[in-house]
Amino acid sequence: MRQKIFFISIVLITFFSFFSCQYLPLNKHEDNTLKKYDGSYSIVFICEDICMANAIVEITNGKIDGEIKNINQQTFLVIGYVESEGNLQLQSISENSDLIIEASGNINADKIVTGNYSVDERNCKLFGFRYSNHTNNIISQYDGNYELELTRAGQKIDTIMLNIQNGQFNTNLTTSTTDAYNIKGEISQQGNIIINTLFSNKDAGITVIGSIHKNGTISGDYYKNPGIKGKFTGRKISD
């Protein structure tokens, strides 16, 4: 009898030990899957060629917290979550507005965010990227002075100069019509950029979305109010 009890005890211990060893790695794998999205993200909300809002959000272990500022200079808190496959859901909350921004999208392997959002009856697009993974690494490989040419409908509109230092934009843009804009923006490890002046200049300003390439060239789209969209191209001219 004692031998039978001893045998059963050994079997149970082996059984639970096996499944305990299997269970812990699965939990660890799930945590690592979510943690790979951790960091700070810059996101723009585009509707009918108008940049309607800009957001900076923080993702920590699948949880999203951040802030959205729209074209009317209203500020909303944003909450949401990211799933293990990179699918995400966002929603704004505000005590001062009845507007609710709801968004869904995906974060790909390069930490690029794409998706759709709705507010009132509008259904529009969003785009963004991770610009910091909280490791305090400075993105300096794109530092330097750049010359950009803005075009619309195939016609040259303006030429502007852009400066990046220690991965930060440090430029006051002045157009040929003497409009001056204090710009702010972010740059990702892969060279994706979002530059924004729209929300420091109500009903004016420029929002730029594009990329800096390894050969020093730069290209993308720009948006001005109301609904003016164009292209920009340029190159690095000095360090």
C-alpha positions as CSV (number, residue, x, y, z in Angstrom):
1,M,0.0,0.0,0.0
2,R,2.8,2.4,1.0
3,Q,4.6,1.6,-2.3
4,K,1.4,2.4,-4.2
5,I,0.9,5.7,-2.5
6,F,4.6,6.5,-3.1
7,F,4.3,5.7,-6.8
8,I,1.2,7.9,-7.1
9,S,2.9,10.8,-5.4
10,I,5.9,10.6,-7.7
11,V,3.5,10.6,-10.7
12,L,1.7,13.7,-9.4
13,I,4.9,15.6,-8.7
14,T,6.2,14.8,-12.2
15,F,2.9,15.9,-13.7
16,F,2.8,19.3,-12.0
17,S,6.5,19.9,-12.5
18,F,6.1,19.3,-16.2
19,F,3.2,21.7,-16.7
20,S,4.7,24.3,-14.4
21,C,7.8,24.3,-16.6
22,Q,5.6,24.6,-19.7
23,Y,3.5,27.4,-18.2
24,L,6.2,29.8,-17.1
25,P,7.9,30.2,-20.5
26,L,4.5,30.8,-22.1
27,N,3.8,33.7,-19.7
28,K,7.3,35.1,-20.3
29,H,6.8,34.8,-24.1
30,E,3.6,36.8,-23.9
31,D,5.2,39.5,-21.8
32,N,8.1,39.9,-24.2
33,T,5.7,40.0,-27.2
34,L,3.9,43.0,-25.7
35,K,7.0,44.7,-24.4
36,K,8.5,44.9,-27.9
37,Y,6.0,47.7,-28.6
38,D,7.0,49.7,-25.6
39,G,8.1,53.3,-26.3
40,S,6.9,56.8,-27.4
41,Y,5.0,57.2,-30.6
42,S,4.1,60.2,-32.7
43,I,0.8,59.9,-34.6
44,V,-1.0,62.2,-37.0
45,F,-4.7,62.1,-38.0
46,I,-5.4,63.1,-41.6
47,C,-8.9,63.7,-43.0
48,E,-9.5,64.9,-46.6
49,D,-6.0,66.2,-46.9
50,I,-6.2,68.2,-43.7
51,C,-4.1,67.3,-40.7
52,M,-6.9,67.3,-38.0
53,A,-4.9,66.2,-34.9
54,N,-1.6,65.1,-33.6
55,A,-0.9,62.7,-30.7
56,I,2.0,61.6,-28.6
57,V,1.3,58.3,-26.9
58,E,3.2,56.0,-24.6
59,I,2.9,52.2,-24.8
60,T,4.0,50.1,-21.8
61,N,3.4,46.4,-21.8
62,G,0.4,46.7,-24.2
63,K,-1.2,49.6,-22.4
64,I,-1.6,53.0,-24.3
65,D,-1.8,56.4,-22.6
66,G,-1.3,59.8,-24.3
67,E,-2.6,63.1,-25.4
68,I,-4.2,64.3,-28.6
69,K,-4.4,68.0,-29.7
70,N,-6.7,68.9,-32.6
71,I,-6.8,71.7,-35.1
72,N,-9.1,73.7,-32.8
73,Q,-6.5,73.5,-30.1
74,Q,-8.6,71.2,-28.0
75,T,-6.7,68.6,-25.9
76,F,-7.9,65.1,-25.2
77,L,-6.5,62.2,-23.2
78,V,-6.2,59.0,-25.1
79,I,-6.3,55.4,-23.8
80,G,-6.1,52.0,-25.5
81,Y,-4.2,48.8,-25.8
82,V,-2.0,46.8,-28.2
83,E,-2.4,43.1,-28.8
84,S,0.4,40.6,-29.3
85,E,0.0,40.8,-33.1
86,G,0.4,44.6,-33.1
87,N,-3.3,45.4,-33.5
88,L,-4.3,48.4,-31.5
89,Q,-7.4,50.3,-30.3
90,L,-7.5,53.9,-29.2
91,Q,-10.2,56.1,-27.7
92,S,-10.1,59.7,-26.5
93,I,-11.6,61.0,-23.3
94,S,-12.4,64.6,-22.4
95,E,-14.3,66.5,-19.8
96,N,-14.6,69.6,-22.0
97,S,-15.9,68.2,-25.3
98,D,-18.5,65.8,-26.5
99,L,-16.3,64.7,-29.3
100,I,-15.0,61.1,-29.1
101,I,-12.1,59.9,-31.3
102,E,-12.1,56.2,-31.8
103,A,-9.2,54.6,-33.8
104,S,-7.9,51.2,-34.7
105,G,-4.8,50.1,-36.5
106,N,-1.6,48.1,-36.5
107,I,2.0,48.4,-35.5
108,N,4.3,46.6,-37.8
109,A,7.8,45.1,-37.2
110,D,9.4,48.5,-37.9
111,K,7.1,50.1,-35.3
112,I,5.2,52.0,-38.0
113,V,1.6,52.7,-37.1
114,T,-1.2,52.8,-39.7
115,G,-5.0,52.7,-39.3
116,N,-8.3,54.5,-39.4
117,Y,-10.2,56.7,-37.0
118,S,-13.6,58.2,-36.7
119,V,-15.0,61.3,-35.0
120,D,-18.6,62.4,-35.5
121,E,-19.4,61.1,-38.9
122,R,-15.9,61.4,-40.4
123,N,-13.9,58.3,-41.1
124,C,-10.2,59.1,-41.9
125,K,-6.6,57.8,-41.7
126,L,-3.9,57.9,-39.1
127,F,-0.1,57.4,-39.4
128,G,2.7,57.3,-36.9
129,F,5.8,55.6,-35.6
130,R,7.9,54.9,-32.5
131,Y,10.6,57.6,-32.1
132,S,11.9,56.4,-28.7
133,N,12.1,53.0,-27.1
134,H,13.1,54.4,-23.7
135,T,16.7,53.3,-23.9
136,N,17.9,56.9,-24.0
137,N,19.7,56.3,-27.2
138,I,20.1,59.5,-29.2
139,I,19.2,59.2,-32.9
140,S,22.0,61.3,-34.4
141,Q,22.7,59.6,-37.7
142,Y,20.4,62.0,-39.5
143,D,21.8,65.2,-37.9
144,G,22.7,68.0,-40.3
145,N,21.3,70.8,-42.6
146,Y,18.7,69.9,-45.3
147,E,17.3,71.9,-48.2
148,L,13.7,71.0,-49.1
149,E,11.7,71.9,-52.1
150,L,7.9,72.1,-51.8
151,T,5.8,71.3,-54.9
152,R,2.1,71.2,-55.6
153,A,0.5,70.0,-58.8
154,G,3.9,69.7,-60.3
155,Q,4.8,73.4,-59.6
156,K,7.5,74.6,-57.2
157,I,5.9,76.4,-54.2
158,D,8.8,77.1,-51.9
159,T,12.3,76.2,-50.7
160,I,13.0,75.8,-47.0
161,M,15.9,74.9,-44.8
162,L,15.7,72.3,-42.1
163,N,18.2,71.6,-39.3
164,I,18.4,68.4,-37.1
165,Q,20.7,68.2,-34.0
166,N,20.9,65.2,-31.7
167,G,17.8,63.7,-33.4
168,Q,15.7,66.9,-32.8
169,F,14.4,69.5,-35.2
170,N,15.8,72.9,-34.4
171,T,14.4,75.2,-37.0
172,N,12.1,78.2,-37.5
173,L,10.7,77.8,-41.0
174,T,10.4,81.0,-43.1
175,T,8.6,80.7,-46.4
176,S,9.1,82.9,-49.5
177,T,6.0,84.8,-48.4
178,T,7.7,85.5,-45.1
179,D,5.4,83.3,-43.1
180,A,7.4,82.0,-40.1
181,Y,6.7,78.8,-38.2
182,N,8.3,77.4,-35.1
183,I,8.4,73.7,-35.9
184,K,8.5,70.6,-33.7
185,G,8.7,67.0,-34.7
186,E,10.1,63.5,-34.2
187,I,12.3,61.2,-36.1
188,S,12.5,57.4,-35.9
189,Q,15.5,55.1,-36.0
190,Q,14.5,54.2,-39.6
191,G,14.4,57.9,-40.6
192,N,10.6,58.4,-40.6
193,I,9.7,62.0,-39.7
194,I,6.7,63.9,-38.6
195,I,7.1,67.7,-38.4
196,N,4.2,69.8,-37.1
197,T,3.6,73.6,-36.8
198,L,-0.2,73.4,-37.3
199,F,-1.2,73.4,-33.6
200,S,1.0,76.3,-32.6
201,N,-0.5,78.4,-35.4
202,K,-4.3,78.0,-35.4
203,D,-5.8,77.6,-38.9
204,A,-2.3,77.9,-40.4
205,G,1.0,76.1,-40.4
206,I,2.4,73.0,-42.0
207,T,2.4,69.3,-41.2
208,V,5.1,67.2,-42.9
209,I,5.2,63.4,-43.1
210,G,8.1,61.7,-44.8
211,S,11.4,59.9,-44.6
212,I,15.1,60.6,-44.6
213,H,16.9,58.0,-46.7
214,K,20.4,56.5,-46.2
215,N,21.8,58.5,-49.0
216,G,20.8,61.8,-47.4
217,T,17.8,62.5,-49.6
218,I,14.4,63.3,-48.0
219,S,10.9,63.1,-49.4
220,G,7.3,63.0,-48.4
221,D,4.0,64.9,-48.2
222,Y,3.0,68.1,-46.6
223,Y,-0.4,69.4,-45.5
224,K,-1.6,73.0,-45.1
225,N,-5.0,74.3,-44.2
226,P,-7.6,74.2,-45.6
227,G,-7.0,70.9,-47.4
228,I,-3.9,71.9,-49.3
229,K,-1.6,68.9,-49.9
230,G,1.7,68.8,-51.7
231,K,5.0,67.0,-52.1
232,F,8.5,67.8,-50.8
233,T,11.9,66.5,-51.8
234,G,15.3,67.5,-50.6
235,R,18.8,66.5,-49.6
236,K,21.3,66.9,-46.9
237,I,23.7,69.8,-47.7
238,S,26.0,69.8,-44.7
239,D,26.6,68.2,-41.3
